[in-house]
Amino acid sequence: MAAIQDAEYVKLCARLASAMSISLASARRHVDQAAAKDGKRDIASRRAKAEELLESLAGNDCSSQRETLDTLLSASEGDANFMLED
C-alpha cells in the first residue's frame, strides 16, 4: 500500500515542477535527492528544501534560459522544410 503523502509537500513540489517545466515525479525526485545529499530524510526537511529550491528559482532570471531554449528549438531559414527519408 502506498504511503500517505503530505499535502503541503506535494503542493510545493507541484509549484517547483511548474517553475522548472518538469513533471511532478521529477520535481519530487529532485527535492528528495537534494535533501538526501544534505543527510535529511524527514518530511519537514524535504518541505524546507523544496521551499529553498523555489526561492532560488525565483531569484534566478529564467527568461534568459527560455530565450536560449527558444533559440535552440527554432529552425534556421534553410532547414525549415528539411525532412529525412520517410
Order of alpha helices (4+ residues) and beta strands (2+ residues): alpha-alpha-alpha-alpha
